[in-house]
């Protein structure tokens, strides 16, 4: 038998309605962390030569 899944924010048991969180509050806390930039998905380092030209450059 597997261990019960815990909310990644407060560590309480998850609620199927808000899975993988325990409540709407924890869902909102997590969303706020994403929006503030606390969580980052790793990617390649930016290279200036690969950036798309600005719309102003087409004039």
N, CA, C and O atoms as a MOPAC input file, in Angstrom:
PM7 MOZYME 1SCF
protein

 N      0.84900 1    -1.17800 1     0.00000 1
 C      0.00000 1     0.00000 1     0.00000 1
 C      0.89500 1     1.24200 1     0.00000 1
 O      1.89600 1     1.28300 1     0.71600 1
 N      0.54300 1     2.24700 1    -0.79500 1
 C      1.35700 1     3.45400 1    -0.87600 1
 C      0.96300 1     4.44400 1     0.22800 1
 O     -0.15500 1     4.42500 1     0.74300 1
 N      1.91700 1     5.29900 1     0.56500 1
 C      1.66800 1     6.30800 1     1.58400 1
 C      0.69300 1     7.35400 1     1.04000 1
 O      0.70000 1     7.64100 1    -0.15800 1
 N     -0.14500 1     7.92600 1     1.90800 1
 C     -1.08300 1     8.95100 1     1.43200 1
 C     -0.31700 1    10.16500 1     0.89800 1
 O      0.73000 1    10.54000 1     1.42600 1
 N     -0.86100 1    10.76400 1    -0.15400 1
 C     -0.23100 1    11.92400 1    -0.76300 1
 C     -0.49400 1    13.14100 1     0.11500 1
 O     -1.60800 1    13.33100 1     0.60400 1
 N      0.53000 1    13.96200 1     0.31400 1
 C      0.39300 1    15.15000 1     1.14400 1
 C      0.44300 1    16.39900 1     0.27700 1
 O      1.09400 1    16.42400 1    -0.76800 1
 N     -0.24400 1    17.41600 1     0.72200 1
 C     -0.26800 1    18.71100 1     0.04800 1
 C      1.15100 1    19.27300 1     0.00200 1
 O      1.82900 1    19.30000 1     1.02900 1
 N      1.61700 1    19.72400 1    -1.17200 1
 C      2.97700 1    20.24900 1    -1.25900 1
 C      3.16500 1    21.58700 1    -0.53800 1
 O      4.30000 1    22.00600 1    -0.31200 1
 N      2.08800 1    22.25200 1    -0.18100 1
 C      2.17900 1    23.54400 1     0.49900 1
 C      2.20100 1    23.38300 1     2.01600 1
 O      3.10700 1    23.88600 1     2.68000 1
 N      1.19800 1    22.67900 1     2.57100 1
 C      1.06800 1    22.59900 1     4.03600 1
 C      1.29800 1    21.20200 1     4.60300 1
 O      1.33900 1    21.02600 1     5.82100 1
 N      1.44800 1    20.21600 1     3.73700 1
 C      1.72200 1    18.82100 1     4.12300 1
 C      0.54000 1    18.09000 1     4.73600 1
 O      0.71500 1    16.99800 1     5.27500 1
 N     -0.66500 1    18.66000 1     4.67100 1
 C     -1.87000 1    17.95700 1     5.12100 1
 C     -2.26600 1    16.94800 1     4.04900 1
 O     -1.81400 1    17.06400 1     2.91000 1
 N     -3.10500 1    15.95300 1     4.38400 1
 C     -3.58100 1    15.00700 1     3.36000 1
 C     -4.33400 1    15.75100 1     2.25300 1
 O     -5.03700 1    16.72500 1     2.52000 1
 N     -4.18100 1    15.28900 1     1.02400 1
 C     -4.83700 1    15.94700 1    -0.09900 1
 C     -6.33700 1    15.69800 1    -0.09300 1
 O     -6.82600 1    14.73300 1     0.49300 1
 N     -7.05200 1    16.59400 1    -0.76000 1
 C     -8.48600 1    16.48600 1    -0.93400 1
 C     -8.72100 1    16.22600 1    -2.41600 1
 O     -8.22100 1    16.98700 1    -3.24400 1
 N     -9.46400 1    15.18200 1    -2.78400 1
 C     -9.68100 1    14.88100 1    -4.20800 1
 C    -10.21600 1    16.07000 1    -5.01500 1
 O     -9.93400 1    16.18500 1    -6.20700 1
 N    -10.97100 1    16.93700 1    -4.38200 1
 C    -11.51200 1    18.10400 1    -5.06500 1
 C    -10.41500 1    19.08100 1    -5.47700 1
 O    -10.54400 1    19.77000 1    -6.48800 1
 N     -9.33500 1    19.14300 1    -4.69700 1
 C     -8.26700 1    20.12300 1    -4.92400 1
 C     -6.92400 1    19.46900 1    -5.21700 1
 O     -5.88500 1    20.12300 1    -5.13800 1
 N     -6.93800 1    18.19500 1    -5.55100 1
 C     -5.71000 1    17.43300 1    -5.75800 1
 C     -4.76400 1    18.13900 1    -6.71800 1
 O     -5.22900 1    18.59600 1    -7.76200 1
 N     -3.49800 1    18.25800 1    -6.44600 1
 C     -2.71600 1    17.60700 1    -5.40300 1
 C     -2.65300 1    18.40200 1    -4.10500 1
 O     -1.79800 1    18.13300 1    -3.26200 1
 N     -3.54500 1    19.37800 1    -3.93100 1
 C     -3.54700 1    20.20100 1    -2.72500 1
 C     -4.64000 1    19.74800 1    -1.77100 1
 O     -5.44200 1    18.87400 1    -2.10000 1
 N     -4.66500 1    20.35100 1    -0.58200 1
 C     -5.69100 1    19.98700 1     0.39500 1
 C     -6.87400 1    20.94500 1     0.35800 1
 O     -7.96200 1    20.60900 1     0.82400 1
 N     -6.66600 1    22.13400 1    -0.19400 1
 C     -7.72600 1    23.14200 1    -0.18000 1
 C     -7.52100 1    24.15700 1    -1.29400 1
 O     -6.47000 1    24.19500 1    -1.93400 1
 N     -8.54200 1    24.97800 1    -1.51500 1
 C     -8.43200 1    26.05000 1    -2.50400 1
 C     -7.36600 1    27.05300 1    -2.06800 1
 O     -6.66900 1    27.62200 1    -2.90800 1
 N     -7.23800 1    27.26800 1    -0.77200 1
 C     -6.22200 1    28.19700 1    -0.26000 1
 C     -4.83100 1    27.76700 1    -0.70600 1
 O     -4.05600 1    28.58800 1    -1.19800 1
 N     -4.50800 1    26.49200 1    -0.54000 1
 C     -3.18500 1    26.01000 1    -0.93900 1
 C     -3.00500 1    26.08000 1    -2.45700 1
 O     -1.89800 1    26.33000 1    -2.93500 1
 N     -4.08000 1    25.86300 1    -3.21900 1
 C     -4.00300 1    26.03700 1    -4.67200 1
 C     -3.62200 1    27.47300 1    -5.01000 1
 O     -2.77500 1    27.70900 1    -5.87200 1
 N     -4.24900 1    28.43400 1    -4.32900 1
 C     -3.98100 1    29.84100 1    -4.58900 1
 C     -2.57400 1    30.25000 1    -4.15800 1
 O     -1.93100 1    31.05700 1    -4.82800 1
 N     -2.10100 1    29.70400 1    -3.05700 1
 C     -0.73100 1    29.97500 1    -2.60900 1
 C      0.25200 1    29.49500 1    -3.67300 1
 O      1.20000 1    30.20300 1    -4.01200 1
 N      0.02700 1    28.30400 1    -4.19400 1
 C      0.91000 1    27.75000 1    -5.22500 1
 C      0.87100 1    28.60300 1    -6.49500 1
 O      1.91600 1    28.89600 1    -7.07700 1
 N     -0.32200 1    28.99900 1    -6.92400 1
 C     -0.44900 1    29.84600 1    -8.10800 1
 C      0.29100 1    31.16200 1    -7.90100 1
 O      0.99700 1    31.62700 1    -8.79600 1
 N      0.13400 1    31.75700 1    -6.73500 1
 C      0.83900 1    33.00400 1    -6.43100 1
 C      2.34200 1    32.83900 1    -6.50700 1
 O      3.03700 1    33.73600 1    -6.98400 1
 N      2.85200 1    31.72100 1    -6.05100 1
 C      4.30000 1    31.46700 1    -6.12700 1
 C      4.76300 1    31.37800 1    -7.57000 1
 O      5.83100 1    31.88700 1    -7.91000 1
 N      3.96600 1    30.73100 1    -8.43200 1
 C      4.31700 1    30.66400 1    -9.85700 1
 C      4.32200 1    32.06200 1   -10.46100 1
 O      5.25400 1    32.42900 1   -11.17700 1
 N      3.27800 1    32.84400 1   -10.17200 1
 C      3.14900 1    34.16500 1   -10.76900 1
 C      4.23200 1    35.13900 1   -10.29100 1
 O      4.64000 1    36.02700 1   -11.03900 1
 N      4.69300 1    34.97400 1    -9.05900 1
 C      5.75500 1    35.83700 1    -8.53000 1
 C      7.13300 1    35.41500 1    -9.01200 1
 O      8.10500 1    36.14600 1    -8.82400 1
 N      7.23000 1    34.24200 1    -9.63200 1
 C      8.52000 1    33.77300 1   -10.12000 1
 C      9.30200 1    32.95800 1    -9.10700 1
 O     10.49500 1    32.72300 1    -9.29600 1
 N      8.64800 1    32.51800 1    -8.02800 1
 C      9.34100 1    31.69000 1    -7.04300 1
 C      9.69100 1    30.31900 1    -7.60900 1
 O     10.67500 1    29.70500 1    -7.19800 1
 N      8.88600 1    29.84300 1    -8.55100 1
 C      9.14700 1    28.57600 1    -9.21700 1
 C      9.62900 1    28.89600 1   -10.63600 1
 O      9.10600 1    29.80000 1   -11.28800 1
 N     10.61500 1    28.15900 1   -11.09700 1
 C     11.14000 1    28.39200 1   -12.43300 1
 C     11.36700 1    27.05000 1   -13.11300 1
 O     11.94300 1    26.13600 1   -12.52300 1
 N     10.91500 1    26.93800 1   -14.34800 1
 C     11.18000 1    25.74300 1   -15.13600 1
 C     12.51600 1    25.97500 1   -15.84400 1
 O     12.64400 1    26.93500 1   -16.60300 1
 N     13.50900 1    25.11900 1   -15.61300 1
 C     14.81400 1    25.35100 1   -16.22000 1
 C     14.75900 1    25.26800 1   -17.74200 1
 O     13.97200 1    24.51200 1   -18.31200 1
 N     15.59200 1    26.04100 1   -18.37000 1
 C     15.66300 1    26.04600 1   -19.82300 1
 C     17.07700 1    26.38400 1   -20.26100 1
 O     17.99200 1    26.49900 1   -19.44600 1
 N     17.22800 1    26.53800 1   -21.54900 1
 C     18.53600 1    26.88700 1   -22.07900 1
 C     18.85200 1    28.33800 1   -21.73500 1
 O     17.94200 1    29.15900 1   -21.62400 1
 N     20.12100 1    28.65900 1   -21.56800 1
 C     20.48900 1    30.06500 1   -21.37600 1
 C     20.12700 1    30.85400 1   -22.63100 1
 O     20.23300 1    30.33900 1   -23.74400 1
 N     19.70400 1    32.08800 1   -22.45500 1
 C     19.34000 1    32.91900 1   -23.60000 1
 C     20.58100 1    33.33600 1   -24.36900 1
 O     21.63200 1    33.61100 1   -23.79100 1
 N     20.43300 1    33.37600 1   -25.67900 1
 C     21.49900 1    33.82000 1   -26.55900 1
 C     20.92600 1    34.97600 1   -27.37000 1
 O     19.93000 1    34.80000 1   -28.07200 1
 N     21.53600 1    36.15000 1   -27.28600 1
 C     21.00300 1    37.33000 1   -27.96800 1
 C     20.81900 1    37.10800 1   -29.45900 1
 O     19.90500 1    37.68300 1   -30.05100 1
 N     21.65600 1    36.29400 1   -30.08500 1
 C     21.55800 1    36.07900 1   -31.52300 1
 C     20.32200 1    35.26200 1   -31.90600 1
 O     19.91900 1    35.26700 1   -33.06900 1
 N     19.72300 1    34.56700 1   -30.95200 1
 C     18.54600 1    33.74300 1   -31.25200 1
 C     17.23300 1    34.48700 1   -31.01300 1
 O     16.16700 1    33.95200 1   -31.32100 1
 N     17.28200 1    35.69600 1   -30.47600 1
 C     16.05500 1    36.42900 1   -30.20400 1
 C     15.40500 1    36.88200 1   -31.49200 1
 O     16.08800 1    37.21500 1   -32.46100 1
 N     14.09400 1    36.89200 1   -31.50100 1
 C     13.34100 1    37.34200 1   -32.65600 1
 C     13.45100 1    38.86200 1   -32.76800 1
 O     13.51600 1    39.54200 1   -31.74400 1
 N     13.47200 1    39.40100 1   -33.95600 1
 C     13.53300 1    40.86600 1   -34.10700 1
 C     12.25000 1    41.51100 1   -33.60900 1
 O     11.17400 1    40.91900 1   -33.67900 1
 N     12.37800 1    42.73200 1   -33.10600 1
 C     11.21400 1    43.48700 1   -32.65400 1
 C     10.40200 1    43.92000 1   -33.86000 1
 O     10.91800 1    43.98000 1   -34.97600 1
 N      9.14100 1    44.21900 1   -33.63700 1
 C      8.26200 1    44.67900 1   -34.71600 1
 C      8.78500 1    45.98600 1   -35.30600 1
 O      8.58400 1    46.24400 1   -36.49300 1
 N      9.45300 1    46.81700 1   -34.50200 1
 C      9.99400 1    48.09300 1   -34.97100 1
 C     11.12300 1    47.89600 1   -35.98600 1
 O     11.38300 1    48.79500 1   -36.78500 1
 N     11.78900 1    46.75900 1   -35.97500 1
 C     12.92100 1    46.50100 1   -36.86100 1
 C     12.46600 1    46.27700 1   -38.29300 1
 O     13.30200 1    46.27300 1   -39.19700 1
 N     11.18800 1    46.09300 1   -38.53300 1
 C     10.68100 1    45.81600 1   -39.87700 1
 C     10.37700 1    47.08700 1   -40.66200 1
 O      9.95500 1    47.00100 1   -41.81400 1
 N     10.57600 1    48.24300 1   -40.08100 1
 C     10.22900 1    49.50300 1   -40.75000 1
 C     11.18800 1    49.87900 1   -41.84500 1
 O     11.01500 1    50.91400 1   -42.48900 1

